């Protein structure tokens, strides 16, 4: 019975995370186009360009708000497991681990966003998942190779994510 509860809990947490990712991915895929250039190779960050009619302040604020709302729901579910007297010690421990992991990712995202802004970008939003990251920066034109390398270096240093698993997008200023 306890194993079944753990499996259900793990499936729910996974599905919440997956739903949040698909929601974010769907919203950003309509306006973004991955640009494959002849000189790109394995291990380089993927550059994604796109235009959006939404005002930039709204785009970045909405992205952060949606990210936080999704996380709040997941955290609430995990806290319920931790506080439920009927939860097994294993389920409680797993929920605590996931909560700590989520808090760590939130800290890394905030640190990366602050550093990206310090490097001269007017705004940025970073999504860090286990083993991958997506970076969206505000810029008038396309990213230069130097700018992409700076963004990639920030994510590698802060989150320890392999360069091949970092996606970089540009949200053009309007």
Secondary structure, DSSP 8 states (H G I E B T S, - for coil): -HHHHHHHHHHHHHHHHHHHHHHHHHHHHTTEEE---TT--TTS-EEEEE--SS-HHHHHHHHHHHHHHHHHHHHHHHHHHHH-TTS-HHHHHHHHHHHHHHHHHHHHHHHHHHHHHHTT-S-EEEEEETTEEEEEEEESS---HHHHHHHHHHHHHHH---GGGEEEEEEE--
